[in-house]
Amino acid sequence: MIERRKRILIIEDDKPLADLYRSSLRFSGFDVDVAEDGVTALWKIEQNRPDLIVLDLHLPRLRGEAVLSEIAERPELRNTPVIVVTGSDARLTIQQAKAILRKPCYPELLVSIIQQHLVA
């Protein structure tokens, strides 16, 4: 039996950074999709549910906090791990996030954290 590759959704409006994360995650064996804003992210989550979400908080159209709240309110998504990657200087205590990483975040660190949360 062939094991299905884990699907990651990167929600990041900084295109060069999103591309860097996408290529690092693909190289590490994940299927990766990218959304540049919160509204598109929710649509993509509905279309093809990810196994894990990498979420920036400062997004156009719908902020990351609102995306996180929407995920938490949906029973079918509630257990989807979310890793927040943000440039915010605020002290973050986001209950729904499995990890909070500050930008700049090295792709190797992100891959390592994702692998920890997707252990079968």
Steps between C-alpha positions, in 0.01 A plus 500: 500500500634841403484757779334829411728803519402747770343821369616836638322833442723805530302819563749779434470826305877548459545318167880447516466359852205279403700371202799424723283306747320320216820380334652389833188306594468339157865397516420341840223287347183700565225607263474876537243763413523876562237764573592869497210622716255376761196476274686290243640287782155408631387413148806278446446330836146413391610375157789281612537464876864523606668281761673808645478877452784754512338836577623858490292735717532818291298417189290700255122453473469292819759507778670188626325519837163481323617201295613330821162568664317358197711184514433461873123538453472226238488150655652339189801737515543540875775235520698631202839614634580867439848647517505879520795676336488873566710812504289646778679630806197436717520228760303218350301253701284351230326197646417331167856513365727197541803727465573869456809592300632849443607633163752465363453127539752273335331244272691216671346595836152517348541158337622353829204640698254377237652153504463488880128576474429260214652186645267219396 
